[in-house]
Structures are given as C-alpha cells and as structure tokens.
Amino acid sequence: MIKKIDEKRHQELIKLKEDLEKNRPHDIDAMRSWKHRMGKILEELELFKKY
C-alpha cells in the first residue's frame, strides 16, 4: 500500500513539474514564485530517486 501511494505521489510531482515547465512566467515577481515552487517539486523528486 505504501508503494502505491509513493507511486501516485511521484506521478503527481512529475505532472506538476511538466505543467510548471509549460507555463513559465516572464514577470519577475511571478518568476520568483515559479522558481520556489519548482525548487520544492525538484527537491521532493530527489527523495524518490534515493529509493
């Protein structure tokens, strides 16, 4: 059951990452927010690589 939840979360993170990549803003303030969110997603995806 834990593995299934982990796989589901991993897929959600991949989808969020792809959505952020497609919708990258050009405004400086929006870019700061985008960079923060992308950083958090990439950080969590790194945790999945260790398993």
HELIX and SHEET records of a PDB file:
HELIX    1   1 ILE A    2  LYS A   22  1                                  21    
HELIX    2   2 ILE A   28  LYS A   49  1                                  22    
END                                                                             
